[in-house]
Amino acid sequence: MNKTALALLIIGGLNWLIFGLFGWDLVGAIFGGMDSVLSRIIYVIVGIAALYSFTFFNRVDAE
C-alpha cells in the first residue's frame, strides 16, 4: 500500500509540474479532459493517496 501511495503521489506531482510549467494536464490529456469521469476518478485516487501518506510522518520522525 505504501509503494502504491508513493507512486500515485509521484504521478500527481509530475502532472502538477507539467501543468505548472506548460499549462498542460497530462492526466486530462490521456483520459479525455479534466472533466471526464475517468480523469476525475484518477484525481480522487491520487488525492486519497495523498491523505494516506500523512501516515508516513510518524515513520520519518522515528528515523
C-alpha positions in Angstrom: 0.0 0.0 0.0 2.8 2.4 0.8 4.5 1.9 -2.5 1.2 2.4 -4.4 0.5 5.6 -2.5 4.0 6.8 -3.2 3.8 6.0 -6.9 0.4 7.8 -7.1 1.9 10.9 -5.4 4.8 10.9 -7.8 2.4 10.7 -10.8 0.3 13.5 -9.3 3.3 15.6 -8.6 4.7 15.2 -12.1 1.3 16.1 -13.5 1.3 19.3 -11.5 4.8 20.1 -12.6 3.9 19.7 -16.3 0.7 21.8 -15.7 2.7 24.5 -13.9 5.4 24.7 -16.5 3.5 24.2 -19.7 -0.2 24.6 -18.8 -0.9 21.1 -20.0 -2.8 18.5 -17.9 -1.2 15.1 -18.7 -3.9 13.1 -16.9 -6.6 15.0 -18.6 -5.0 14.6 -22.0 -4.7 10.8 -21.5 -8.1 10.2 -20.1 -10.3 12.6 -22.0 -10.1 16.0 -20.4 -10.2 17.4 -16.9 -14.0 17.0 -16.7 -14.2 13.4 -17.9 -15.3 10.8 -15.4 -12.1 8.7 -15.7 -9.9 11.7 -15.1 -11.9 12.7 -12.1 -11.5 9.2 -10.7 -7.8 9.4 -11.2 -7.7 12.7 -9.4 -9.7 11.3 -6.5 -7.4 8.3 -6.2 -4.3 10.5 -6.2 -5.9 12.6 -3.5 -6.7 9.6 -1.4 -3.1 8.5 -1.7 -2.0 11.9 -0.5 -4.3 11.6 2.6 -3.0 8.1 3.3 0.6 9.5 3.0 0.1 11.5 6.2 0.8 8.3 8.0 4.4 8.5 6.7 5.2 11.3 9.0 5.4 9.0 12.1 7.9 6.8 10.2 10.0 9.7 9.1 10.2 11.1 12.7 11.3 7.8 14.0 14.4 7.6 11.8 
